[in-house]
Amino acid sequence: MKYIYIFVGFVCVGLGAAGVFLPVLPTTPLLLLAAFCFSRGSERFHGWFLSTGLYKKHLKSFAESRSMTLKDKVLIQGFASTMLLIAFIITDSTAFRILLVTVAIGLYYYFARHIATIRVDRLKSPQS
């Protein structure tokens, strides 16, 4: 099973690298998926990845609680929607446009049903 994760990791690295030249391929999500696959395929890489600043700053709290603030959800969905919209506008292929719409629907469904929203009170009273 580890070899499958490593193979998929290399495929994602290749697609992520190709995304630098092809505007329809999202580079960052593919490289994060590659890091996840390499992490599942190698204990040494997993240990290194957990100690990086990227993981500690951005991914650790999400990985532990599977939840994020409404601001973060809107920011991520807005950025992803913008990238999908740009790809939707510049392509002429109907099949690819249907694929992009399907990905967008899947994104919204996943964020709505599987990622909990952390409620943050704006007006917190100071404790006396």
Buried (B, 14 or more C-beta within 10 A) or exposed (E): EEEEBBEBBBBBBEBBBEBEEEEBBBBEBBBBBBBBBBBBBBEEBBEEBEEEEEBEEEBEBEEEEEBBEEEBBEEBBEEBBEBBEEBBEEBEEEEEBEBBEEBBEEBEEEBEEEBEBBEEEEEEEEEE
